[in-house]
Structure formats: structure tokens, C-alpha cells
Amino acid sequence: MPRTSRNHFGLAVLLAALSTLGPFSIDTFLPAMRAIGDTLSASPLEMQQALTVYLFCYALMMLWHGSISDAVGRRPVILVTTLLFGLASVGCALSDSLGALLLFRALQGLCGGAGLVVGRAIIRDRLEGAAAQRLMSQVTMLFSLSPAIAPVVGGWLFGAFGWHSIFVFMALVGFALFAMCWFGLPETHPREARQPLRARNLLSSYWRVGRTVNFQLLTAAVSLNFAGFFLYVPSAPMFLMQHLHLGPTQFLWLFGPAVSGIMFGAYLSGRMAGHFSPREIVSRGYALMFAAALANLAYNLFAAEQALPWAVLPLALYTTGMSLAAPSITLNLMDQFPALRGTASSLQGFCQTMVSSLVAGVVAPLAWASPLRLALVMNGLLILGFVCRMGYRWRIRSQQH
């Protein structure tokens, strides 16, 4: 049964640290992508596969992280994946060909999402209602530092020690998290509440969750909202270095404002929990996202050339709204399946990451040649997310009448 506590900050720090594996794997090596490609004789499009294959495997394994944790407990899943992530990072550092790099990037992807998926389930194991939303907001605030720090750390390591050091650093992060969890992560899923790990049961659980229209609409809303921002992540080298004429150590100009918005939105979500209904919080989040997306579009339509800070400030407002809305939508999504929270979290994470993989591999390369095109795609993704959210609201109103 969930239990309350006045102070869950220590747990929030640990869960946020576990969630950093994903963004660190994405963002830390962005400043060095061109140099890695030169070393491995890979074109920029081929190097983009190092991000796409990671995201694909990240999404694929998300289908299993939660379900396995429902069957064997949360702690074993976290321990195994953090250890393997560290080993995979060592493999990336030692890679001497694109094929080897892609292989170990795939292994990183298979392990990188466990902290995020299982962490959500741990929150719901321990807490409920406004307390759960506050803890999830704390995790989001702490976790959101990672995308801002990662490219800066990556740029510094690349400049000082070469690109291999970036993956050595990832390995150290993985091994450090393994040690932290070995000594500090409690088991929150008791044996009597566990689901048998059988293929038929897994397929039945996924079918039960995935066929639910409300789940589909909420998952699509969260995924598309996030995609409106994530579009700029794989586009960062082109957006910053070609359009804004910045160097590989200046990625903070993009990720700093965006992550500040994520942290501020998570803070607002935690402060508003218990004072406003989840529906009201989500509506305010969408209002901020639309204001930001339209401001971004207007700037790119009328500005003579890209300039700081105006080119990146709309991202801070967008991610504020995104982070304000996401905890309420995610908790609502998982609460529809109390006995299958890990499975619901896995399936939601899988769908969101597959959308991100599609954005990284297909949409971003088509849009990053023009800042205006990026702004147009951001607006389109947000509109689609809003339509899905309104579809969910319409279904709820229909069921109440």
C-alpha cells in the first residue's frame, strides 16, 4: 500500500539520478558527433544512426522494464540495467568502427530507460494523489538538470580529452548509480503484489492496456507535446553551429533555457498539486505551450536573421508548459491500471520514445535546414497533442452523461 512521508527528497534525488542515464546518453556526445564521424569514417547521416538506434532500443526495452519489475521487483531491474549500461559505455569508448559503436549504443539504449520507467512505478508504489504528483515533480526538477549539463560536460570533455572520454564518463555514471542503488534503493514492490512473468500474461497485459482508448489518447498527448521540444535536440548541432554560429562548447545556449523551463514547470506542478485540479493544471500547461510555439513561429517569420537570446527563449516557455502538464497526464494514465502500473509506464514510455525516434531519424533531418521549418513542425506537433488531449476530455464528458 502507498504510504506517505513528509520528506521524500532523498528518494527523489536517487530516482532523478537514475533517470539521467537516458538524456546523458543522448546529449553528452552531441558536441562531438562530427569528430566521432571523422574518426570512424562516417557521414553526418550515418552518425545520426547512433542516436536513432539508441532511441529505438531504448523504446523497445521500455516494453519490458516495467513488466519485469512487476514480476521480480523494482530493485533487481535497476541494479542489472545500471551495471550493463556502464559496461556498454566502456564498449562505446573502445569502438573503432561505426558498426561497433552502433552495437554498444544499442546496448546502452536497452538499459537507459529502466530508471525512468521503474522510477515512476516506485513513486506510485509509495505514494498517491497530490503527494505522488509532488514527488514526481521533484524528480522532474532534478532530472531536468541533466539535459542542460550533459552537452556542456560533453563539450568540455571533448575539448580536453577527445571524444572517447565522453563514453568513459558515461561508464563512470553507470557504475556510480549501480553502487548508489545497491546501498540506497529499497524494494517497494512486495512479493504478494507481483505478477507472474509469463509471455502470455505479458501479451495479455499489453493488450489490455494498449487497446484502451483513453490510454492511447493520453499517451499520444504526452508524446507529441514532448516531441515539439525534442525536435530541437537532434537538430542542436545544425541549429546552434550553422544557424546561430556557435561552437561545440556553447550548447548551453539551447539546453540552458529549455531545461530551466522544465525545472520551473515541474516546480509549478508541485506547488499547484492539491490546490488546483489536474485538469486545470494541464490546461494551464497547454496555454503556455501554445503561447511559446506561436511566439517561436512569429519570430522566425519576421526576424531578419537568427539572434540570441530571442531564438531560444520560446523554448524555455514551451518546456515550462510541457513540464507543468506532464506529471498530471502521466499519473492519470497510470492510475487507470492500478495493478499494472509498471506495464502502463513501460508502454507509455515505449510509445513516447518511438515518437522521439521517428522525430530524430526522419522529422528532424527534414526540418533542421531552416529555423522557420523547425518552428512550423513544433506548432504542428503541439496541435496534434492538444487534439488528443481534447479527445480524452470529450470521452470523459460523454461517459459522465
C-alpha positions in Angstrom: 0.0 0.0 0.0 1.2 3.5 -0.7 2.5 5.3 2.4 3.1 9.0 3.0 6.1 10.8 4.3 7.0 14.4 5.0 10.3 14.1 3.2 10.9 12.1 0.1 13.7 14.3 -1.2 16.3 11.6 -0.8 14.2 9.2 -2.9 13.6 11.9 -5.4 17.3 12.5 -5.8 18.1 8.9 -6.4 15.2 8.4 -8.9 16.2 11.6 -10.7 19.8 10.3 -10.9 18.7 7.0 -12.4 16.7 8.9 -15.0 19.8 10.8 -16.1 21.1 7.8 -18.0 18.7 8.4 -20.9 19.4 12.1 -21.5 23.1 11.7 -20.8 23.4 9.1 -23.5 21.6 11.4 -25.9 23.0 14.8 -25.1 26.6 14.3 -23.9 28.0 13.2 -27.2 26.2 15.7 -29.4 29.1 18.2 -29.4 31.4 15.5 -30.6 29.3 13.9 -33.3 31.2 15.4 -36.2 34.5 14.4 -34.7 33.4 10.9 -34.0 32.2 10.6 -37.6 35.5 11.8 -38.9 37.4 9.2 -36.7 35.1 6.4 -37.8 34.8 7.5 -41.4 31.0 8.0 -41.0 28.9 10.7 -42.7 26.7 13.0 -40.6 23.6 11.0 -41.7 25.3 7.7 -40.7 26.3 9.3 -37.3 22.6 10.2 -36.8 22.1 6.4 -36.6 24.0 6.4 -33.3 21.1 8.5 -31.9 18.3 6.7 -33.7 19.5 3.1 -32.8 19.8 4.2 -29.2 16.3 5.6 -29.1 14.8 2.6 -30.9 16.4 0.1 -28.4 15.5 2.4 -25.6 11.9 2.3 -26.6 11.9 -1.4 -27.3 13.2 -2.3 -23.9 10.7 0.1 -22.2 8.1 -2.6 -23.0 9.9 -4.9 -20.7 11.4 -2.8 -17.8 8.1 -2.2 -16.1 6.7 -5.7 -16.7 9.8 -7.4 -15.4 9.8 -5.1 -12.4 6.1 -6.1 -11.8 7.2 -9.7 -11.7 10.6 -9.7 -9.9 10.6 -6.4 -8.1 11.9 -2.9 -8.8 15.4 -3.3 -7.3 16.8 -6.2 -9.4 15.8 -4.4 -12.6 17.6 -1.2 -11.6 20.8 -3.0 -10.5 21.2 -5.1 -13.6 20.5 -2.2 -16.1 22.8 0.3 -14.4 25.7 -2.3 -14.4 25.1 -3.2 -18.1 24.9 0.5 -19.0 28.3 1.1 -17.5 29.8 -1.9 -19.5 28.1 -0.8 -22.7 29.6 2.7 -22.3 33.1 1.2 -22.0 32.4 -0.6 -25.2 31.4 2.7 -26.9 34.7 4.2 -25.8 36.7 1.3 -27.2 34.8 1.2 -30.6 37.0 1.6 -33.7 34.2 1.3 -36.3 30.7 2.6 -36.8 29.3 -0.9 -36.5 30.9 -1.4 -33.1 29.7 2.0 -31.9 26.1 1.2 -33.0 26.2 -2.2 -31.3 27.2 -0.7 -27.9 24.9 2.3 -28.4 22.1 -0.3 -28.8 23.0 -1.9 -25.5 23.1 1.5 -23.9 19.6 2.0 -25.2 18.3 -1.3 -23.9 19.4 -0.3 -20.4 19.0 3.5 -20.4 15.2 3.7 -19.8 14.9 1.5 -16.8 15.4 4.2 -14.2 12.7 6.4 -15.8 10.1 3.6 -16.2 10.7 1.8 -12.9 11.1 5.0 -11.1 7.6 6.1 -12.0 6.3 2.7 -10.7 8.3 3.2 -7.4 6.6 6.6 -6.9 3.2 5.1 -7.3 4.1 2.1 -5.0 4.9 4.5 -2.2 2.5 7.5 -2.7 -0.8 8.5 -4.1 -2.7 11.6 -5.0 -1.1 15.0 -4.5 1.8 13.5 -2.7 2.7 11.4 -5.7 2.4 14.4 -8.0 4.7 16.4 -5.8 7.3 13.6 -5.7 7.1 13.2 -9.5 7.5 16.9 -9.9 10.6 16.8 -7.6 12.1 14.0 -9.7 11.4 16.0 -12.9 13.0 19.1 -11.5 16.2 17.3 -10.5 16.2 15.1 -13.6 15.8 18.1 -15.9 19.2 19.4 -14.9 20.7 16.5 -16.9 19.9 17.8 -20.5 21.5 21.2 -19.6 24.6 19.7 -18.0 25.2 16.8 -20.4 26.1 18.7 -23.6 28.3 21.2 -21.6 30.1 18.3 -19.9 30.4 16.6 -23.3 31.8 19.7 -24.9 34.3 20.2 -22.1 35.4 16.5 -22.2 35.7 16.5 -25.9 37.8 19.7 -25.9 40.1 18.5 -23.1 40.5 14.7 -23.7 38.8 13.8 -27.0 35.6 12.0 -27.8 36.5 8.7 -26.1 36.4 10.4 -22.7 32.7 11.2 -23.1 31.9 7.5 -23.1 34.3 6.9 -20.2 32.3 9.5 -18.3 29.1 7.7 -19.1 30.6 4.5 -17.8 31.5 6.1 -14.5 28.0 7.5 -14.2 26.5 4.0 -14.7 28.8 2.3 -12.2 28.2 5.1 -9.6 24.5 4.7 -9.9 24.8 0.9 -9.5 26.7 1.4 -6.3 24.2 4.0 -5.1 21.2 1.7 -5.7 23.0 -1.3 -4.2 23.3 0.6 -0.9 20.4 3.0 -1.0 17.4 1.8 -3.1 14.7 -0.1 -1.2 12.4 -2.7 -2.7 8.9 -1.1 -3.0 7.0 -3.9 -4.8 6.2 -6.7 -2.3 6.2 -10.3 -3.4 2.5 -10.7 -2.8 1.7 -7.9 -5.3 3.9 -9.3 -8.1 2.6 -10.5 -11.4 4.0 -13.8 -12.9 6.5 -13.2 -15.7 4.9 -15.2 -18.5 4.7 -14.4 -22.2 1.0 -14.9 -22.3 0.4 -12.7 -19.3 2.7 -10.0 -20.7 0.9 -10.0 -24.0 -2.4 -10.0 -22.3 -1.4 -7.1 -20.1 0.0 -5.1 -23.0 -3.2 -5.8 -25.0 -5.4 -4.8 -22.0 -3.5 -1.5 -21.5 -2.8 -0.7 -25.2 -6.3 -1.2 -26.5 -7.8 1.3 -24.1 -8.7 4.4 -26.0 -8.1 6.7 -23.0 -4.6 5.3 -22.7 -3.9 5.8 -26.4 -5.1 9.5 -26.3 -3.2 10.4 -23.1 0.0 8.7 -24.3 -0.2 10.4 -27.7 -0.8 13.8 -26.0 2.3 13.4 -23.8 4.4 12.1 -26.6 3.5 14.8 -29.1 3.9 17.6 -26.5 7.4 16.3 -25.8 8.2 15.9 -29.5 7.6 19.6 -30.0 10.6 20.3 -27.8 12.6 17.1 -28.6 12.7 18.1 -32.3 15.4 20.6 -31.3 17.6 18.0 -29.6 18.8 16.0 -32.7 18.7 19.3 -34.6 21.0 21.0 -32.0 24.3 20.7 -33.9 22.8 22.2 -37.0 20.6 24.8 -35.2 23.4 26.1 -33.0 26.5 25.7 -35.1 25.1 26.6 -38.5 22.2 28.9 -37.9 23.4 30.6 -34.7 27.2 30.2 -35.5 28.1 28.8 -32.0 30.9 26.4 -31.1 30.8 22.9 -29.7 31.2 24.2 -26.1 28.2 26.6 -26.4 25.3 24.1 -26.4 24.2 25.6 -23.1 22.6 28.4 -25.1 19.9 25.9 -26.3 19.7 23.5 -23.4 20.0 26.0 -20.6 16.8 27.9 -21.3 14.9 24.7 -22.3 15.9 22.9 -19.1 15.2 25.9 -16.9 11.7 25.8 -18.3 11.4 22.1 -17.5 12.5 22.8 -13.9 10.2 25.8 -13.4 7.3 23.9 -14.9 7.9 20.9 -12.6 8.2 23.3 -9.6 4.9 24.9 -10.6 3.3 21.5 -10.9 4.4 20.5 -7.4 3.2 23.8 -5.9 -0.2 23.6 -7.7 -0.8 20.0 -6.7 -3.7 19.9 -4.2 -4.7 23.5 -4.9 -5.8 23.0 -8.5 -7.4 20.0 -10.2 -5.2 18.0 -12.6 -7.4 19.2 -15.5 -6.8 22.8 -14.6 -3.1 22.3 -14.3 -2.9 20.6 -17.7 -5.0 23.4 -19.3 -2.6 26.0 -18.0 0.3 23.9 -19.3 -1.2 23.9 -22.8 -1.8 27.7 -22.7 1.9 28.2 -22.1 2.9 25.8 -24.8 0.7 27.5 -27.4 2.0 30.9 -26.4 5.6 29.7 -26.8 5.0 27.9 -30.1 3.3 30.9 -31.7 6.0 33.3 -30.4 8.6 31.0 -31.9 6.8 30.9 -35.2 6.3 34.7 -35.2 10.0 35.3 -34.5 11.1 33.1 -37.4 8.6 34.7 -39.8 9.6 38.3 -39.1 13.2 38.2 -37.8 15.8 39.1 -40.5 18.3 36.6 -39.0 18.7 34.3 -36.0 20.0 36.0 -32.9 20.5 35.2 -29.2 18.6 35.1 -26.9 15.4 35.5 -28.9 15.9 32.4 -31.0 15.9 30.2 -27.9 13.7 31.9 -25.3 10.4 30.5 -26.7 11.8 27.0 -25.9 12.0 28.0 -22.2 8.3 29.0 -22.2 7.4 25.8 -24.1 9.1 23.4 -21.8 7.6 25.2 -18.8 4.2 24.4 -20.1 5.2 20.9 -21.1 6.6 20.1 -17.7 3.6 21.7 -15.9 1.2 19.4 -17.8 3.2 16.1 -18.0 3.0 14.9 -14.3 -0.8 15.2 -14.2 -1.3 13.5 -17.5 1.2 10.7 -16.7 -0.3 9.9 -13.2 -3.8 9.9 -14.7 -2.6 7.5 -17.3 -1.1 5.0 -14.8 -4.0 5.3 -12.4 -6.2 3.7 -14.9 -4.4 0.4 -14.3 -3.6 0.1 -10.5 -2.4 -3.5 -10.8 -0.3 -2.9 -13.9 1.4 0.4 -13.2 4.7 -0.9 -14.4 3.3 -2.2 -17.6 1.4 1.0 -18.2 4.5 3.0 -17.6 6.5 0.8 -19.9 4.0 1.0 -22.7 3.7 4.8 -22.4 7.5 5.1 -22.3 7.8 2.9 -25.4 5.3 4.9 -27.4 6.8 8.2 -26.4 10.3 7.1 -27.3 9.2 5.6 -30.6 7.7 9.0 -31.4 11.1 10.6 -30.4 13.0 8.1 -32.5 10.8 9.0 -35.5 11.4 12.6 -34.9 15.2 12.1 -34.6 15.5 9.8 -37.6 13.0 11.3 -40.0 11.4 14.6 -39.0 14.4 16.5 -37.6 16.6 15.9 -40.7 13.8 17.2 -42.9 13.3 20.3 -40.8 16.7 21.4 -39.4 17.9 23.1 -42.5 15.6 26.0 -41.7 14.7 27.6 -38.3 11.3 28.5 -39.7 10.7 24.9 -40.7 11.5 23.8 -37.1 9.1 26.3 -35.7 6.3 25.1 -38.1 6.9 21.5 -37.1 6.8 22.4 -33.4 3.4 24.0 -33.9 2.1 21.0 -35.8 3.2 18.5 -33.2 1.7 20.6 -30.4 -1.6 20.9 -32.2 -1.8 17.1 -32.6 -1.0 16.6 -28.9 -3.8 19.1 -28.0 -6.3 17.3 -30.2 -5.5 14.0 -28.4 -6.0 15.6 -25.0 -9.3 17.2 -26.1 -10.4 13.8 -27.4 -9.8 12.3 -24.0 -11.7 15.1 -22.3 -14.6 14.6 -24.7 -14.7 10.9 -23.9 -14.7 11.6 -20.1 -17.6 14.1 -20.5 -19.5 11.6 -22.6 -19.1 8.9 -20.0 -20.3 11.2 -17.3 -23.6 11.9 -19.1 
